[in-house]
Amino acid sequence: MHDDPEDLNKNIDFMKSELVNQNVDLDQVTSSWKITFVQRRTFVRDHTTKEVLQEYPGYGYALLVCSSLSFIRL
């Protein structure tokens, strides 16, 4: 579990900037996606879909959304 707010924000900023590039480093984005899981889940609960997609553009990528399923404990 990653609790350092500065580290979480760096990962979020990285994903935002990386996902607009033509050559996305998918391994690094996936790593950041996993690190920010708890923060993203909390954000999704309290914001509109538009706000979520602005803050976490990775939700527009099926590969990232589906990769989340592999580390969720039901």
PDB file of N, CA, C and O in Angstrom:
ATOM      1  N   MET A   1       0.851  -1.173   0.000  1.00  0.00           N
ATOM      2  CA  MET A   1       0.000   0.000   0.000  1.00  0.00           C
ATOM      3  C   MET A   1       0.892   1.230   0.000  1.00  0.00           C
ATOM      4  O   MET A   1       1.880   1.291   0.731  1.00  0.00           O
ATOM      5  N   HIS A   2       0.546   2.190  -0.806  1.00  0.00           N
ATOM      6  CA  HIS A   2       1.333   3.419  -0.935  1.00  0.00           C
ATOM      7  C   HIS A   2       0.548   4.569  -0.319  1.00  0.00           C
ATOM      8  O   HIS A   2      -0.533   4.917  -0.794  1.00  0.00           O
ATOM      9  N   ASP A   3       1.098   5.156   0.742  1.00  0.00           N
ATOM     10  CA  ASP A   3       0.385   6.198   1.467  1.00  0.00           C
ATOM     11  C   ASP A   3       1.001   7.574   1.329  1.00  0.00           C
ATOM     12  O   ASP A   3       0.421   8.543   1.818  1.00  0.00           O
ATOM     13  N   ASP A   4       2.142   7.704   0.691  1.00  0.00           N
ATOM     14  CA  ASP A   4       2.818   8.986   0.572  1.00  0.00           C
ATOM     15  C   ASP A   4       2.093   9.847  -0.461  1.00  0.00           C
ATOM     16  O   ASP A   4       2.141   9.540  -1.652  1.00  0.00           O
ATOM     17  N   PRO A   5       1.418  10.925  -0.028  1.00  0.00           N
ATOM     18  CA  PRO A   5       0.658  11.763  -0.964  1.00  0.00           C
ATOM     19  C   PRO A   5       1.513  12.337  -2.091  1.00  0.00           C
ATOM     20  O   PRO A   5       1.045  12.461  -3.223  1.00  0.00           O
ATOM     21  N   GLU A   6       2.745  12.682  -1.792  1.00  0.00           N
ATOM     22  CA  GLU A   6       3.622  13.235  -2.824  1.00  0.00           C
ATOM     23  C   GLU A   6       3.924  12.180  -3.891  1.00  0.00           C
ATOM     24  O   GLU A   6       3.919  12.477  -5.085  1.00  0.00           O
ATOM     25  N   ASP A   7       4.184  10.959  -3.453  1.00  0.00           N
ATOM     26  CA  ASP A   7       4.448   9.864  -4.384  1.00  0.00           C
ATOM     27  C   ASP A   7       3.212   9.561  -5.222  1.00  0.00           C
ATOM     28  O   ASP A   7       3.316   9.347  -6.429  1.00  0.00           O
ATOM     29  N   LEU A   8       2.050   9.542  -4.590  1.00  0.00           N
ATOM     30  CA  LEU A   8       0.807   9.291  -5.320  1.00  0.00           C
ATOM     31  C   LEU A   8       0.571  10.371  -6.375  1.00  0.00           C
ATOM     32  O   LEU A   8       0.201  10.067  -7.509  1.00  0.00           O
ATOM     33  N   ASN A   9       0.784  11.628  -6.000  1.00  0.00           N
ATOM     34  CA  ASN A   9       0.580  12.723  -6.952  1.00  0.00           C
ATOM     35  C   ASN A   9       1.566  12.652  -8.115  1.00  0.00           C
ATOM     36  O   ASN A   9       1.207  12.960  -9.251  1.00  0.00           O
ATOM     37  N   LYS A  10       2.792  12.253  -7.842  1.00  0.00           N
ATOM     38  CA  LYS A  10       3.773  12.095  -8.918  1.00  0.00           C
ATOM     39  C   LYS A  10       3.328  11.011  -9.896  1.00  0.00           C
ATOM     40  O   LYS A  10       3.472  11.167 -11.108  1.00  0.00           O
ATOM     41  N   ASN A  11       2.791   9.919  -9.371  1.00  0.00           N
ATOM     42  CA  ASN A  11       2.307   8.842 -10.229  1.00  0.00           C
ATOM     43  C   ASN A  11       1.106   9.279 -11.049  1.00  0.00           C
ATOM     44  O   ASN A  11       0.993   8.919 -12.220  1.00  0.00           O
ATOM     45  N   ILE A  12       0.215  10.045 -10.455  1.00  0.00           N
ATOM     46  CA  ILE A  12      -0.955  10.548 -11.179  1.00  0.00           C
ATOM     47  C   ILE A  12      -0.515  11.499 -12.282  1.00  0.00           C
ATOM     48  O   ILE A  12      -0.986  11.396 -13.414  1.00  0.00           O
ATOM     49  N   ASP A  13       0.377  12.416 -11.964  1.00  0.00           N
ATOM     50  CA  ASP A  13       0.881  13.358 -12.975  1.00  0.00           C
ATOM     51  C   ASP A  13       1.606  12.624 -14.102  1.00  0.00           C
ATOM     52  O   ASP A  13       1.469  12.983 -15.272  1.00  0.00           O
ATOM     53  N   PHE A  14       2.374  11.600 -13.747  1.00  0.00           N
ATOM     54  CA  PHE A  14       3.067  10.812 -14.762  1.00  0.00           C
ATOM     55  C   PHE A  14       2.061  10.177 -15.717  1.00  0.00           C
ATOM     56  O   PHE A  14       2.228  10.249 -16.934  1.00  0.00           O
ATOM     57  N   MET A  15       1.018   9.556 -15.168  1.00  0.00           N
ATOM     58  CA  MET A  15       0.023   8.905 -16.019  1.00  0.00           C
ATOM     59  C   MET A  15      -0.665   9.908 -16.936  1.00  0.00           C
ATOM     60  O   MET A  15      -0.866   9.639 -18.121  1.00  0.00           O
ATOM     61  N   LYS A  16      -1.026  11.063 -16.386  1.00  0.00           N
ATOM     62  CA  LYS A  16      -1.690  12.090 -17.204  1.00  0.00           C
ATOM     63  C   LYS A  16      -0.812  12.505 -18.382  1.00  0.00           C
ATOM     64  O   LYS A  16      -1.296  12.615 -19.509  1.00  0.00           O
ATOM     65  N   SER A  17       0.456  12.733 -18.130  1.00  0.00           N
ATOM     66  CA  SER A  17       1.346  13.185 -19.204  1.00  0.00           C
ATOM     67  C   SER A  17       1.704  12.048 -20.152  1.00  0.00           C
ATOM     68  O   SER A  17       1.818  12.267 -21.358  1.00  0.00           O
ATOM     69  N   GLU A  18       1.880  10.858 -19.637  1.00  0.00           N
ATOM     70  CA  GLU A  18       2.296   9.726 -20.462  1.00  0.00           C
ATOM     71  C   GLU A  18       1.188   9.268 -21.405  1.00  0.00           C
ATOM     72  O   GLU A  18       1.462   8.871 -22.538  1.00  0.00           O
ATOM     73  N   LEU A  19      -0.051   9.319 -20.948  1.00  0.00           N
ATOM     74  CA  LEU A  19      -1.156   8.811 -21.758  1.00  0.00           C
ATOM     75  C   LEU A  19      -1.503   9.703 -22.940  1.00  0.00           C
ATOM     76  O   LEU A  19      -2.287   9.294 -23.797  1.00  0.00           O
ATOM     77  N   VAL A  20      -0.953  10.897 -23.016  1.00  0.00           N
ATOM     78  CA  VAL A  20      -1.177  11.748 -24.192  1.00  0.00           C
ATOM     79  C   VAL A  20      -0.074  11.564 -25.228  1.00  0.00           C
ATOM     80  O   VAL A  20      -0.176  12.101 -26.330  1.00  0.00           O
ATOM     81  N   ASN A  21       0.972  10.819 -24.899  1.00  0.00           N
ATOM     82  CA  ASN A  21       2.077  10.569 -25.818  1.00  0.00           C
ATOM     83  C   ASN A  21       1.717   9.500 -26.836  1.00  0.00           C
ATOM     84  O   ASN A  21       0.861   8.651 -26.589  1.00  0.00           O
ATOM     85  N   GLN A  22       2.375   9.555 -27.971  1.00  0.00           N
ATOM     86  CA  GLN A  22       2.193   8.528 -28.996  1.00  0.00           C
ATOM     87  C   GLN A  22       2.821   7.208 -28.563  1.00  0.00           C
ATOM     88  O   GLN A  22       2.276   6.140 -28.842  1.00  0.00           O
ATOM     89  N   ASN A  23       3.952   7.275 -27.891  1.00  0.00           N
ATOM     90  CA  ASN A  23       4.681   6.077 -27.456  1.00  0.00           C
ATOM     91  C   ASN A  23       4.573   5.933 -25.943  1.00  0.00           C
ATOM     92  O   ASN A  23       5.472   6.332 -25.202  1.00  0.00           O
ATOM     93  N   VAL A  24       3.482   5.368 -25.503  1.00  0.00           N
ATOM     94  CA  VAL A  24       3.213   5.221 -24.077  1.00  0.00           C
ATOM     95  C   VAL A  24       4.077   4.102 -23.499  1.00  0.00           C
ATOM     96  O   VAL A  24       4.176   3.020 -24.079  1.00  0.00           O
ATOM     97  N   ASP A  25       4.701   4.372 -22.352  1.00  0.00           N
ATOM     98  CA  ASP A  25       5.436   3.342 -21.614  1.00  0.00           C
ATOM     99  C   ASP A  25       4.401   2.598 -20.768  1.00  0.00           C
ATOM    100  O   ASP A  25       4.171   2.927 -19.604  1.00  0.00           O
ATOM    101  N   LEU A  26       3.790   1.595 -21.378  1.00  0.00           N
ATOM    102  CA  LEU A  26       2.669   0.903 -20.750  1.00  0.00           C
ATOM    103  C   LEU A  26       3.053   0.206 -19.454  1.00  0.00           C
ATOM    104  O   LEU A  26       2.241   0.141 -18.531  1.00  0.00           O
ATOM    105  N   ASP A  27       4.257  -0.308 -19.363  1.00  0.00           N
ATOM    106  CA  ASP A  27       4.682  -0.955 -18.122  1.00  0.00           C
ATOM    107  C   ASP A  27       4.720   0.043 -16.973  1.00  0.00           C
ATOM    108  O   ASP A  27       4.253  -0.260 -15.875  1.00  0.00           O
ATOM    109  N   GLN A  28       5.265   1.219 -17.211  1.00  0.00           N
ATOM    110  CA  GLN A  28       5.352   2.240 -16.160  1.00  0.00           C
ATOM    111  C   GLN A  28       3.968   2.788 -15.817  1.00  0.00           C
ATOM    112  O   GLN A  28       3.667   3.034 -14.649  1.00  0.00           O
ATOM    113  N   VAL A  29       3.124   2.980 -16.835  1.00  0.00           N
ATOM    114  CA  VAL A  29       1.761   3.468 -16.579  1.00  0.00           C
ATOM    115  C   VAL A  29       0.994   2.433 -15.752  1.00  0.00           C
ATOM    116  O   VAL A  29       0.282   2.795 -14.816  1.00  0.00           O
ATOM    117  N   THR A  30       1.135   1.156 -16.089  1.00  0.00           N
ATOM    118  CA  THR A  30       0.459   0.103 -15.334  1.00  0.00           C
ATOM    119  C   THR A  30       0.936   0.075 -13.886  1.00  0.00           C
ATOM    120  O   THR A  30       0.141  -0.133 -12.969  1.00  0.00           O
ATOM    121  N   SER A  31       2.216   0.280 -13.686  1.00  0.00           N
ATOM    122  CA  SER A  31       2.755   0.334 -12.328  1.00  0.00           C
ATOM    123  C   SER A  31       2.138   1.498 -11.549  1.00  0.00           C
ATOM    124  O   SER A  31       1.710   1.334 -10.406  1.00  0.00           O
ATOM    125  N   SER A  32       2.100   2.662 -12.175  1.00  0.00           N
ATOM    126  CA  SER A  32       1.493   3.833 -11.522  1.00  0.00           C
ATOM    127  C   SER A  32       0.001   3.610 -11.277  1.00  0.00           C
ATOM    128  O   SER A  32      -0.542   4.051 -10.263  1.00  0.00           O
ATOM    129  N   TRP A  33      -0.644   2.934 -12.197  1.00  0.00           N
ATOM    130  CA  TRP A  33      -2.074   2.639 -12.085  1.00  0.00           C
ATOM    131  C   TRP A  33      -2.332   1.794 -10.835  1.00  0.00           C
ATOM    132  O   TRP A  33      -3.284   2.039 -10.094  1.00  0.00           O
ATOM    133  N   LYS A  34      -1.481   0.809 -10.615  1.00  0.00           N
ATOM    134  CA  LYS A  34      -1.630  -0.053  -9.439  1.00  0.00           C
ATOM    135  C   LYS A  34      -1.326   0.702  -8.152  1.00  0.00           C
ATOM    136  O   LYS A  34      -2.016   0.524  -7.148  1.00  0.00           O
ATOM    137  N   ILE A  35      -0.299   1.543  -8.174  1.00  0.00           N
ATOM    138  CA  ILE A  35       0.089   2.311  -6.992  1.00  0.00           C
ATOM    139  C   ILE A  35      -1.033   3.238  -6.542  1.00  0.00           C
ATOM    140  O   ILE A  35      -1.207   3.457  -5.343  1.00  0.00           O
ATOM    141  N   THR A  36      -1.789   3.780  -7.478  1.00  0.00           N
ATOM    142  CA  THR A  36      -2.822   4.765  -7.152  1.00  0.00           C
ATOM    143  C   THR A  36      -4.202   4.148  -6.977  1.00  0.00           C
ATOM    144  O   THR A  36      -5.193   4.878  -6.930  1.00  0.00           O
ATOM    145  N   PHE A  37      -4.295   2.840  -6.880  1.00  0.00           N
ATOM    146  CA  PHE A  37      -5.587   2.164  -6.820  1.00  0.00           C
ATOM    147  C   PHE A  37      -6.515   2.719  -5.740  1.00  0.00           C
ATOM    148  O   PHE A  37      -7.650   3.095  -6.034  1.00  0.00           O
ATOM    149  N   VAL A  38      -6.049   2.773  -4.510  1.00  0.00           N
ATOM    150  CA  VAL A  38      -6.897   3.217  -3.398  1.00  0.00           C
ATOM    151  C   VAL A  38      -7.326   4.667  -3.596  1.00  0.00           C
ATOM    152  O   VAL A  38      -8.490   5.008  -3.385  1.00  0.00           O
ATOM    153  N   GLN A  39      -6.397   5.512  -3.997  1.00  0.00           N
ATOM    154  CA  GLN A  39      -6.721   6.924  -4.220  1.00  0.00           C
ATOM    155  C   GLN A  39      -7.734   7.073  -5.354  1.00  0.00           C
ATOM    156  O   GLN A  39      -8.667   7.869  -5.250  1.00  0.00           O
ATOM    157  N   ARG A  40      -7.555   6.314  -6.435  1.00  0.00           N
ATOM    158  CA  ARG A  40      -8.493   6.390  -7.551  1.00  0.00           C
ATOM    159  C   ARG A  40      -9.877   5.937  -7.131  1.00  0.00           C
ATOM    160  O   ARG A  40     -10.875   6.567  -7.481  1.00  0.00           O
ATOM    161  N   ARG A  41      -9.940   4.853  -6.389  1.00  0.00           N
ATOM    162  CA  ARG A  41     -11.233   4.319  -5.959  1.00  0.00           C
ATOM    163  C   ARG A  41     -11.980   5.330  -5.095  1.00  0.00           C
ATOM    164  O   ARG A  41     -13.192   5.493  -5.235  1.00  0.00           O
ATOM    165  N   THR A  42     -11.276   5.993  -4.219  1.00  0.00           N
ATOM    166  CA  THR A  42     -11.895   7.020  -3.381  1.00  0.00           C
ATOM    167  C   THR A  42     -12.370   8.203  -4.233  1.00  0.00           C
ATOM    168  O   THR A  42     -13.464   8.725  -4.019  1.00  0.00           O
ATOM    169  N   PHE A  43     -11.555   8.617  -5.187  1.00  0.00           N
ATOM    170  CA  PHE A  43     -11.900   9.740  -6.058  1.00  0.00           C
ATOM    171  C   PHE A  43     -13.154   9.427  -6.872  1.00  0.00           C
ATOM    172  O   PHE A  43     -14.024  10.283  -7.027  1.00  0.00           O
ATOM    173  N   VAL A  44     -13.246   8.210  -7.388  1.00  0.00           N
ATOM    174  CA  VAL A  44     -14.374   7.809  -8.225  1.00  0.00           C
ATOM    175  C   VAL A  44     -15.691   7.897  -7.463  1.00  0.00           C
ATOM    176  O   VAL A  44     -16.724   8.240  -8.038  1.00  0.00           O
ATOM    177  N   ARG A  45     -15.654   7.593  -6.195  1.00  0.00           N
ATOM    178  CA  ARG A  45     -16.876   7.610  -5.381  1.00  0.00           C
ATOM    179  C   ARG A  45     -17.485   9.002  -5.247  1.00  0.00           C
ATOM    180  O   ARG A  45     -18.701   9.139  -5.116  1.00  0.00           O
ATOM    181  N   ASP A  46     -16.648  10.029  -5.280  1.00  0.00           N
ATOM    182  CA  ASP A  46     -17.119  11.373  -4.959  1.00  0.00           C
ATOM    183  C   ASP A  46     -17.126  12.341  -6.128  1.00  0.00           C
ATOM    184  O   ASP A  46     -17.352  13.535  -5.928  1.00  0.00           O
ATOM    185  N   HIS A  47     -16.882  11.857  -7.361  1.00  0.00           N
ATOM    186  CA  HIS A  47     -16.782  12.765  -8.499  1.00  0.00           C
ATOM    187  C   HIS A  47     -17.565  12.250  -9.696  1.00  0.00           C
ATOM    188  O   HIS A  47     -17.887  11.066  -9.788  1.00  0.00           O
ATOM    189  N   THR A  48     -17.861  13.155 -10.600  1.00  0.00           N
ATOM    190  CA  THR A  48     -18.577  12.790 -11.813  1.00  0.00           C
ATOM    191  C   THR A  48     -17.659  12.023 -12.758  1.00  0.00           C
ATOM    192  O   THR A  48     -16.438  12.032 -12.603  1.00  0.00           O
ATOM    193  N   THR A  49     -18.257  11.367 -13.726  1.00  0.00           N
ATOM    194  CA  THR A  49     -17.483  10.630 -14.720  1.00  0.00           C
ATOM    195  C   THR A  49     -16.524  11.564 -15.449  1.00  0.00           C
ATOM    196  O   THR A  49     -15.373  11.205 -15.697  1.00  0.00           O
ATOM    197  N   LYS A  50     -16.987  12.745 -15.786  1.00  0.00           N
ATOM    198  CA  LYS A  50     -16.140  13.717 -16.477  1.00  0.00           C
ATOM    199  C   LYS A  50     -14.925  14.075 -15.627  1.00  0.00           C
ATOM    200  O   LYS A  50     -13.804  14.124 -16.133  1.00  0.00           O
ATOM    201  N   GLU A  51     -15.142  14.323 -14.349  1.00  0.00           N
ATOM    202  CA  GLU A  51     -14.036  14.656 -13.448  1.00  0.00           C
ATOM    203  C   GLU A  51     -13.064  13.489 -13.296  1.00  0.00           C
ATOM    204  O   GLU A  51     -11.850  13.685 -13.249  1.00  0.00           O
ATOM    205  N   VAL A  52     -13.604  12.285 -13.222  1.00  0.00           N
ATOM    206  CA  VAL A  52     -12.753  11.094 -13.090  1.00  0.00           C
ATOM    207  C   VAL A  52     -11.868  10.943 -14.319  1.00  0.00           C
ATOM    208  O   VAL A  52     -10.671  10.687 -14.191  1.00  0.00           O
ATOM    209  N   LEU A  53     -12.444  11.099 -15.507  1.00  0.00           N
ATOM    210  CA  LEU A  53     -11.658  10.952 -16.731  1.00  0.00           C
ATOM    211  C   LEU A  53     -10.634  12.065 -16.888  1.00  0.00           C
ATOM    212  O   LEU A  53      -9.589  11.848 -17.502  1.00  0.00           O
ATOM    213  N   GLN A  54     -10.902  13.242 -16.352  1.00  0.00           N
ATOM    214  CA  GLN A  54      -9.921  14.320 -16.393  1.00  0.00           C
ATOM    215  C   GLN A  54      -8.757  14.032 -15.457  1.00  0.00           C
ATOM    216  O   GLN A  54      -7.599  14.248 -15.814  1.00  0.00           O
ATOM    217  N   GLU A  55      -9.062  13.547 -14.270  1.00  0.00           N
ATOM    218  CA  GLU A  55      -8.024  13.279 -13.277  1.00  0.00           C
ATOM    219  C   GLU A  55      -7.264  11.979 -13.576  1.00  0.00           C
ATOM    220  O   GLU A  55      -6.058  11.884 -13.350  1.00  0.00           O
ATOM    221  N   TYR A  56      -7.994  10.984 -14.086  1.00  0.00           N
ATOM    222  CA  TYR A  56      -7.418   9.669 -14.361  1.00  0.00           C
ATOM    223  C   TYR A  56      -7.774   9.230 -15.780  1.00  0.00           C
ATOM    224  O   TYR A  56      -8.666   8.402 -15.965  1.00  0.00           O
ATOM    225  N   PRO A  57      -7.089   9.775 -16.776  1.00  0.00           N
ATOM    226  CA  PRO A  57      -7.416   9.441 -18.163  1.00  0.00           C
ATOM    227  C   PRO A  57      -7.211   7.958 -18.483  1.00  0.00           C
ATOM    228  O   PRO A  57      -7.672   7.487 -19.522  1.00  0.00           O
ATOM    229  N   GLY A  58      -6.544   7.236 -17.629  1.00  0.00           N
ATOM    230  CA  GLY A  58      -6.352   5.803 -17.833  1.00  0.00           C
ATOM    231  C   GLY A  58      -7.657   5.025 -17.854  1.00  0.00           C
ATOM    232  O   GLY A  58      -7.711   3.921 -18.397  1.00  0.00           O
ATOM    233  N   TYR A  59      -8.721   5.593 -17.264  1.00  0.00           N
ATOM    234  CA  TYR A  59     -10.011   4.920 -17.304  1.00  0.00           C
ATOM    235  C   TYR A  59     -10.574   4.853 -18.722  1.00  0.00           C
ATOM    236  O   TYR A  59     -11.542   4.135 -18.970  1.00  0.00           O
ATOM    237  N   GLY A  60      -9.987   5.580 -19.634  1.00  0.00           N
ATOM    238  CA  GLY A  60     -10.375   5.505 -21.039  1.00  0.00           C
ATOM    239  C   GLY A  60      -9.668   4.381 -21.782  1.00  0.00           C
ATOM    240  O   GLY A  60      -9.918   4.177 -22.970  1.00  0.00           O
ATOM    241  N   TYR A  61      -8.792   3.652 -21.106  1.00  0.00           N
ATOM    242  CA  TYR A  61      -8.025   2.566 -21.710  1.00  0.00           C
ATOM    243  C   TYR A  61      -8.467   1.236 -21.106  1.00  0.00           C
ATOM    244  O   TYR A  61      -8.203   0.957 -19.936  1.00  0.00           O
ATOM    245  N   ALA A  62      -9.139   0.423 -21.910  1.00  0.00           N
ATOM    246  CA  ALA A  62      -9.665  -0.853 -21.426  1.00  0.00           C
ATOM    247  C   ALA A  62      -8.570  -1.725 -20.821  1.00  0.00           C
ATOM    248  O   ALA A  62      -8.802  -2.435 -19.842  1.00  0.00           O
ATOM    249  N   LEU A  63      -7.386  -1.668 -21.403  1.00  0.00           N
ATOM    250  CA  LEU A  63      -6.286  -2.491 -20.901  1.00  0.00           C
ATOM    251  C   LEU A  63      -5.970  -2.162 -19.438  1.00  0.00           C
ATOM    252  O   LEU A  63      -5.720  -3.067 -18.642  1.00  0.00           O
ATOM    253  N   LEU A  64      -5.981  -0.885 -19.085  1.00  0.00           N
ATOM    254  CA  LEU A  64      -5.704  -0.501 -17.696  1.00  0.00           C
ATOM    255  C   LEU A  64      -6.864  -0.876 -16.780  1.00  0.00           C
ATOM    256  O   LEU A  64      -6.648  -1.372 -15.674  1.00  0.00           O
ATOM    257  N   VAL A  65      -8.071  -0.646 -17.230  1.00  0.00           N
ATOM    258  CA  VAL A  65      -9.236  -0.968 -16.407  1.00  0.00           C
ATOM    259  C   VAL A  65      -9.273  -2.465 -16.123  1.00  0.00           C
ATOM    260  O   VAL A  65      -9.522  -2.882 -14.992  1.00  0.00           O
ATOM    261  N   CYS A  66      -9.029  -3.264 -17.145  1.00  0.00           N
ATOM    262  CA  CYS A  66      -9.032  -4.719 -16.972  1.00  0.00           C
ATOM    263  C   CYS A  66      -7.849  -5.188 -16.133  1.00  0.00           C
ATOM    264  O   CYS A  66      -7.966  -6.173 -15.404  1.00  0.00           O
ATOM    265  N   SER A  67      -6.722  -4.508 -16.223  1.00  0.00           N
ATOM    266  CA  SER A  67      -5.563  -4.910 -15.418  1.00  0.00           C
ATOM    267  C   SER A  67      -5.846  -4.700 -13.930  1.00  0.00           C
ATOM    268  O   SER A  67      -5.249  -5.367 -13.085  1.00  0.00           O
ATOM    269  N   SER A  68      -6.747  -3.785 -13.610  1.00  0.00           N
ATOM    270  CA  SER A  68      -7.115  -3.551 -12.210  1.00  0.00           C
ATOM    271  C   SER A  68      -7.768  -4.779 -11.615  1.00  0.00           C
ATOM    272  O   SER A  68      -7.651  -5.031 -10.416  1.00  0.00           O
ATOM    273  N   LEU A  69      -8.448  -5.537 -12.437  1.00  0.00           N
ATOM    274  CA  LEU A  69      -9.148  -6.722 -11.928  1.00  0.00           C
ATOM    275  C   LEU A  69      -8.193  -7.788 -11.423  1.00  0.00           C
ATOM    276  O   LEU A  69      -8.572  -8.612 -10.590  1.00  0.00           O
ATOM    277  N   SER A  70      -6.965  -7.787 -11.912  1.00  0.00           N
ATOM    278  CA  SER A  70      -6.018  -8.816 -11.525  1.00  0.00           C
ATOM    279  C   SER A  70      -5.459  -8.621 -10.119  1.00  0.00           C
ATOM    280  O   SER A  70      -4.897  -9.560  -9.554  1.00  0.00           O
ATOM    281  N   PHE A  71      -5.596  -7.439  -9.542  1.00  0.00           N
ATOM    282  CA  PHE A  71      -5.055  -7.259  -8.192  1.00  0.00           C
ATOM    283  C   PHE A  71      -6.107  -6.829  -7.177  1.00  0.00           C
ATOM    284  O   PHE A  71      -5.762  -6.436  -6.063  1.00  0.00           O
ATOM    285  N   ILE A  72      -7.375  -6.898  -7.544  1.00  0.00           N
ATOM    286  CA  ILE A  72      -8.461  -6.596  -6.602  1.00  0.00           C
ATOM    287  C   ILE A  72      -8.818  -7.884  -5.866  1.00  0.00           C
ATOM    288  O   ILE A  72      -8.988  -8.937  -6.480  1.00  0.00           O
ATOM    289  N   ARG A  73      -8.928  -7.787  -4.572  1.00  0.00           N
ATOM    290  CA  ARG A  73      -9.383  -8.922  -3.778  1.00  0.00           C
ATOM    291  C   ARG A  73     -10.875  -8.768  -3.555  1.00  0.00           C
ATOM    292  O   ARG A  73     -11.338  -7.762  -3.017  1.00  0.00           O
ATOM    293  N   LEU A  74     -11.605  -9.758  -3.968  1.00  0.00           N
ATOM    294  CA  LEU A  74     -13.059  -9.708  -3.792  1.00  0.00           C
ATOM    295  C   LEU A  74     -13.464 -10.382  -2.514  1.00  0.00           C
ATOM    296  O   LEU A  74     -14.652 -10.439  -2.195  1.00  0.00           O
TER     297      LEU A  74
END
